[in-house]
């Protein structure tokens, strides 16, 4: 069995991080099983927009970054063939990083090693070398 090269997590190329963020957006791009809550009043005050204290008008008007479906499917293919622990760690780091129940019950070294394996395999899937 071939050895998997370990990626130094502090030195993950930015493009790999962006591909994983793209995959995360793709994971969340499916249809919701329920309607989204309204962001505008249904009455005469229909021009009212909800704002939170830490959100400004510019942030609300920004369009979401579009998903590159072809690249997301490459990452999904890697995800599907990863061993169980790297799968769980990659999912915890990217699509579910804001979820409360994303805990993976392993030590920090084992967690980092699993994440390193996942990131290396994504790099190889895109450029073939992992270098």
Buried (B, 14 or more C-beta within 10 A) or exposed (E): EEEBBEBEEEEBEEEBEEBBBBBBBBBEEEEEEEEEEEEEEEEEEEEEEEEEEEEEEEEEEEEEEEBBEEBBEBBEEBBEEBEEBBBBBBBBBBBBEEEEEBEBEBEEEEBBBBBBBBBBBBBBBBEEEBE
